[in-house]
């Protein structure tokens, strides 16, 4: 296990970054939503602590998932 400097979370060093990215698209999508939400709230993503970032990412994943389940009328 090593500390990922970008995410400030633990990861298994033996697993290549490219493999991690393929299995974490939801997280990447949630991170994009979290960054956008933070910017909309006037927050600087790069200065937030890891706990706050994780909370925003989880919230972003939930928002994206809810949007994908929404059926629009035709």
Protein Blocks (a to p, Z undefined) as FASTA:
>chain_A
ZZdfklopacdfklcfklmmmmmmmmmmmmmmmmmmmmmnopafklpcfklmmmmmmmmm
mmmmmmmmpccdZZ
